């Protein structure tokens, strides 16, 4: 389903991810409680990465619940300090654009 990820537009990516996430949340109710479990299931069933992700017991997944968000936030804090910036200028521009949108939205509240 998500095999042609790189060739998709942002809107197409969003639509496919929404479909995959919706399907997983419907089929696996416990994924509603853990973003890590949800992520693993989406990758397992909807990407080529699935063949590399073996059956990880739910108990092991739950030991690391919240780690993906913690990793992302830590990288974001480093980047805000000018540390470890993306090497791809397109990624840097996309993140900066997203940060500007977020700051603008928050300033309106």
C-alpha positions as CSV (number, residue, x, y, z in Angstrom):
1,X,0.0,0.0,0.0
2,X,2.7,2.5,0.9
3,X,5.3,1.0,-1.5
4,X,5.6,4.1,-3.7
5,X,6.0,6.5,-0.7
6,X,8.8,8.7,-2.3
7,X,6.8,9.3,-5.5
8,X,3.6,10.4,-3.7
9,X,2.5,14.0,-3.1
10,X,1.9,15.2,0.5
11,X,-1.8,14.9,0.1
12,X,-1.5,11.3,-1.3
13,X,0.8,10.4,1.6
14,X,-1.7,11.8,4.1
15,X,-4.6,9.9,2.6
16,X,-2.7,6.6,2.5
17,X,-1.4,6.9,6.0
18,X,-4.9,7.8,7.2
19,X,-6.3,4.6,5.6
20,X,-3.6,2.4,7.0
21,X,-3.9,3.9,10.5
22,X,-7.7,3.6,10.4
23,X,-7.5,0.0,9.3
24,X,-4.9,-0.9,12.0
25,X,-6.9,0.9,14.8
26,X,-10.0,-0.9,13.7
27,X,-8.4,-4.4,13.5
28,X,-6.1,-4.0,16.6
29,X,-7.9,-2.1,19.3
30,X,-4.9,-2.2,21.6
31,X,-3.1,0.0,19.1
32,X,-5.3,2.8,20.2
33,X,-3.4,2.8,23.5
34,X,0.2,2.8,22.1
35,X,1.6,4.9,19.3
36,X,4.6,2.6,19.2
37,X,2.4,-0.5,18.7
38,X,0.4,1.4,16.1
39,X,3.5,2.4,14.3
40,X,4.9,-1.1,14.3
41,X,1.7,-2.6,13.0
42,X,1.4,0.0,10.2
43,X,5.0,-0.7,9.2
44,X,4.4,-4.4,9.4
45,X,1.3,-4.6,7.3
46,X,1.7,-1.7,4.9
47,X,5.3,-1.3,4.0
48,X,8.3,-3.4,2.8
49,X,9.7,-2.9,6.3
50,X,7.2,-5.3,7.5
51,X,9.2,-8.3,6.4
52,X,12.1,-7.1,8.6
53,X,9.9,-6.5,11.7
54,X,9.4,-9.9,13.3
55,X,6.7,-10.6,15.7
56,X,7.6,-8.4,18.7
57,X,5.6,-9.4,21.8
58,X,3.3,-6.7,23.0
59,X,4.9,-6.8,26.4
60,X,8.3,-5.8,24.9
61,X,6.6,-3.0,22.9
62,X,5.0,-1.6,26.0
63,X,8.3,-1.4,27.7
64,X,9.2,1.3,25.2
65,X,5.8,3.0,24.8
66,X,6.4,6.8,24.3
67,X,10.0,6.4,23.0
68,X,9.2,7.5,19.4
69,X,7.8,10.8,20.6
70,X,10.6,11.3,23.1
71,X,13.1,10.7,20.4
72,X,11.4,13.2,18.0
73,X,11.1,15.8,20.7
74,X,14.7,15.5,21.7
75,X,15.9,15.8,18.0
76,X,13.6,18.8,17.7
77,X,15.1,20.5,20.8
78,X,18.6,19.9,19.5
79,X,17.6,21.4,16.1
80,X,16.1,24.5,17.8
81,X,19.5,25.1,19.4
82,X,21.1,24.7,15.9
83,X,22.6,21.3,16.7
84,X,22.5,18.2,14.5
85,X,20.5,20.0,11.7
86,X,19.3,17.9,8.8
87,X,21.9,17.3,6.0
88,X,19.1,17.5,3.4
89,X,18.2,21.1,2.7
90,X,14.7,20.1,1.7
91,X,14.1,18.4,5.1
92,X,15.5,21.5,6.9
93,X,13.2,23.8,4.9
94,X,10.1,21.6,5.5
95,X,10.8,21.5,9.3
96,X,11.3,25.3,9.4
97,X,8.1,25.9,7.5
98,X,6.2,23.6,9.8
99,X,7.7,25.4,12.9
100,X,6.7,28.8,11.5
101,X,3.1,27.5,10.9
102,X,3.0,26.1,14.4
103,X,4.3,29.4,16.0
104,X,1.8,31.4,13.9
105,X,-1.1,29.1,15.0
106,X,-0.1,29.3,18.6
107,X,0.2,33.1,18.5
108,X,-3.4,33.4,17.5
109,X,-4.6,31.6,20.6
